[in-house]
Amino acid sequence: MNTGNGLDKNPQNRRNKPKGALNWSTRIRMYLEENEGAKWKQIIEAVTAKALDGDVRAAEWLADRTEGRPQQTIEMHQAPTIEIIDYGSNEYLQAQSANDEEGSN
């Protein structure tokens, strides 16, 4: 349903923003790519300088983007298996009890 103010009240558009509006990641990417990526170059130079000064997070950031993030492994330990025996009904238990009583006499 269009309200006439450029906002769509459609439940599928949960953010209720005008159609065609750019999301933040697209806007930031466009801004950084202006002037043939000069801003990206400035960011990379700044992060590289920080890494060379001993900033571990900057060094990790550079390594993750140039070498790829290391594969993470998850150790899983299996819990011991518990066997559940279904003896059925009270009749079985009564028969077992009767057998035990007969054996003790």
C-alpha angles and dihedrals in degrees: 000000000000116000094194095245095094093261120114116221090198110134088225088066096063095168090057094219127149116275112264094023113145121240121234097258090054092047093049092047091050091049093050093047094055114114092026095300096309090143092052088052090053091050093049091048091050093049091046091052091050091049091051089050089058103267102151095195091054090050091049091049091053093045092049092053098043103034100023127245116294115257111259121223127203121207113215124190118201115228116233114272117248115206115217115203116200110205091186113229147356089271091068091049091048090050091050090049091050091050090050091051092049091050093052093052 
